[in-house]
Amino acid sequence: MVTRAPGALLARHLDPLREQGLSDRDILDAVEVISYFNYINRIADALGIDPEPEMQAAHEKWLADPAEE
């Protein structure tokens, strides 16, 4: 949800993470990592940088249907 619809994230969406034992700091760390990867991937895409070989299949799948995950 952080990637696809960050504005739709509600406090209740964090409850399952807390139920699994994650603290607010853990959740913040996860959101920061997710956000960083979203950012750096968009920069790479904008500059036309090819994905790493081990990521090529996932990249091709995403190009075929970015709405499907």
N, C-alpha and C positions, 0 to 999 in steps of 0.2 A: 504494500500500500504506500510506503514511503516513496517508492519510485514512480508508480503510476498515478497516484492521486494524493499527494501529500496534504493538500488542503482538506481532504475528507477524513483525515485521521482524527479520531475523537479520543478522549481520555479513556473511555471504556474499551477501546481497542488494545490498550496496554495491559488490561487485566490478565489475559492469558500469559503474558510475559512475566508479570509479577507472580502469578500462580506457579510458574516454573522456577521461581526463586531469583529472578533478575531484580536488581535494585534500580532505582531511578538513574543512578550513575551508569549502570550497565546498559540501560536502555538509551541513555544519551550517547554513550560510546558507540553503540550499534547504529544509531541514526547518523552520527558523524561519519562513520566508515561507509555506510550506504550512500550518503550524500556525496562524499568524496569520490567514490567510484563512479557515480552518475556523472559528476562534473568532469572527471578526467576522461571518461569514455566519450562524452560529447565533444570535448576538445579534440580528441583523436579522430573522431568521425568528421568533424568540421575541417580538419587539416588533411583528411584523406589518408591517414596512417592505417596501414593494414594491420589486422589483428594478429596476435601471436599465433604461430602454427597450431598450438594445442587448442586455441579458441576459435579456429576457422569454422568448424562444423556448427558450433553454437551461433556464430555470427551469421552464417548462411541461412540457418533455420530462422533466425530473427528477421533477416531481410525478407524472407518469403512470407512471413506472417508475424509482424511485430506485436499484434494484439494477443497472440497465443503464447502462453508460457507454461 
